[in-house]
Amino acid sequence: MKNKSKKFKIIRKIIYLCLFATIIGAFVYLSNKYESLSETKTINFTDYYAGIHTDKYNIIKANGLLKELKSGKHIIFIGNHTYKWSEAYAYILTECLDELNVKISYYDLNADKTQKNSNYYTIRERLQDYLVSTDDSESNLLAPSLYIVDNGKIKYYNIETAVLKNTTKIEDYWTNYNKESFKREIKNNIKRYYLNN
């Protein structure tokens, strides 16, 4: 009887040892497999708009946007990298930034808006006085849009092409006259509200 009990103890110890080794092996395997996910990835503007090579944009997420909307002096460009109007807006805006030598924040609302998550609703609520009501009479956070913020107050905003109908073509809207007019307006307001000129 003692031999059987001794055998069971040995078998139990072997099983525990095997389970422990399996758990350790799985832990090492999974930690190596997912190690790259824990690394902080630096996102560049070209990750959103491959054709615009510039260092004039500081990429921010929803929390960063909300923080900038509450305090400090910031220029914020809200875009949607899947929307061609945002890309066209970014090209022209970049020319203004290059001329004025200023850097601004860029927030891509695509993921938050698609998921309709709490970040989207919080941002929409914070900007509610500067949004457009659509057919369903709900104010929507649209892209592209530009905001100049000073200590929690919106000093200037531009949603010029965020509200255009889908029937308008980009090349028809952005004529030389409209581009120059837009650039003049943006530069004047950046000078006035951001650079204090």
Helices and strands as residue ranges (DSSP letters): H 2-33, H 35-38, H 45-48, E 57-59, H 62-70, E 73-79, H 84-100, E 104-108, H 110-115, H 118-126, G 128-130, E 132-133, E 139-140, E 145-150, E 153-158, H 170-173, H 176-193
